[in-house]
Each structure stands twice: as structure tokens, then as C-alpha cells.
């Protein structure tokens, strides 16, 4: 459920509202509800908010892919093995 807080358009109140109505607590479940038009049936929700949530999910997944595709600096890359030069001060 905490992962949902990382999605733009989903704050604590919205997450609680979704949980109360649908007992959904994961990104895939919220995405399914939004694609089916079910989130806009909730109080204070509308089509715009639903679209904002879907865009937030897309952005979140894109960021996760970007992070996971970067080479890790902890795994012995050339940059890690380069000597550190100090400025002599």
C-alpha cells in the first residue's frame, strides 16, 4: 500500500477511499480500476482524476525502468576503479 503513495494523484485520502470501496492496495489493482472507469464512481473523483492517476502510474513505472536499467556503480564499473585524485589542499 505504501507504494501507492509514490504515484502522483494518489494521496492518503484517495488511497483510503479506494481501499474502502474496492479493497485494492497495489499499483496493478488501482490501474485496473482506473482503466475500467471505477475510480471516477467514487466521491470527489472524476474522469480527470482517473486519467491523472493513470499518467502517474505510467510515470512511476518509467522511472522504475530507468533506475533499474542504469549500471550500478557498486558492481565494479570502470568509474569505480578509477583512482581518486585529491586537489592537494
Secondary structure, DSSP 8 states (H G I E B T S, - for coil): -GGGGGSTT--HHHHHHHHHHH---SHHHHHHHHHTT-GGGSTT--HHHHHHHHHHHHHHHHHHHHHHHS--TTS--HHHHS-------
